[in-house]
Amino acid sequence: GGEFCGNASRSLGLLQALLKKREGRVTEEVMVSGASRPLAVHVDTKRLCAEIALPKPIAILPIPLEGVSYTAVHLSGILHILLPNREEDEAFVRRVLPFLKQNYPTEAYGMMFLAENRKEMVPYVYVTKADTLYREGSCGSGSFAVAVAKKDAWNLREKPVLLKQPRGTIELSLGDGPSGEEVRIGGEIRMDEQKTVQIECSSL
């Protein structure tokens, strides 16, 4: 649907390095939807880890939803709304989506239910073209949005923060990039044996 997926980008970077039989800490470039230029993925083929710095946000802005102002991080291809210390609520997401689509049109929307004290998050992602809403196991670009908004409050300059999500944990950190300080998301990636999957496309 044109949205950006940070976890897929990290996985692709690690896979490229493994297929090239590169060893240790190396950098791979990936080209993905939702990003206008190739992105660098820093991988460790020994530890099976990968981290990526996304392009800087287009904007960080307040968005009012049902009488409450929330911080939103607009990335290329997706708008993430951070919902701090609010219980997971799919009905709320479905109620506010029409307002978001009308007033903040973009390719995809992320609704990040964030428990700040526990450093935990439940991500919901809606893709406009596909008209799909999913409760994600983990969300790379949503984690990046949290890191951008919370880098000072969570002291990311001093040490990384592990953000736990329903099916995984993503590490938030700051690093030195070509144009200065950059926000990164990373962590371990499990590599399973190769499998062949047949997808029925007749209904598409």
C-alpha positions, 0 to 999 in steps of 0.5 A, a space after each residue: 500500500 506504499 507504507 514504510 516497514 522498518 522491520 522488513 527493511 532491517 530484515 532485508 538488510 541482514 538477508 542481503 549481507 548473509 547472501 553475500 556471505 559478509 561477516 561481522 558488522 557491515 552496512 547494507 543499503 535497501 530501497 523500500 516503499 515509503 522512502 524516497 532514497 536508499 536506506 542504510 542498514 547496519 547489520 551484525 551477521 554473527 549476532 543476527 542483529 540489524 538496525 536502521 535509521 529512518 529519514 527524519 520526520 516530515 513534521 511532529 504535530 499535535 492532533 486532537 482526537 475526541 477532546 484530547 491532543 496527541 503527538 503525531 509523527 508524520 513520516 514519509 508514507 505514514 502518520 503515527 499518533 502516539 497514545 500514551 498511557 491509554 488502554 488498547 482500544 480498537 473501537 477508538 481507532 476505528 472511530 477516529 480513522 474517518 477524521 484522520 483520513 479527511 483531515 490528515 490524508 496519507 498512505 497509512 496511519 499508525 495508532 501506538 498505544 504506549 505504556 510509558 512507564 513499562 516501555 511497552 507498546 501495542 501498534 495498530 496500522 491502517 493502510 489507506 489503499 488496502 483499507 486494512 486495519 491490523 493489530 501488529 506484532 511489532 511496528 518498526 516505523 511506529 517504534 521510530 516515531 516513539 524514539 523521535 518523540 521521546 528521545 529526550 524524555 527517555 535519555 536515548 543519548 545515554 543508553 538504548 531503550 527496549 520497547 516491548 511489543 506483542 510479538 517482539 522487542 525493538 531497541 531505540 537508540 541514537 547514533 552518529 550518521 552522515 548528517 549528524 545525530 540520527 534516531 535508530 531502531 534495531 534488535 535481533 532478527 530470527 532467521 528460519 529455514 527457507 520455505 516456499 509459499 503459494 499465494 492465491 491471487 485470483 481474487 485480486 
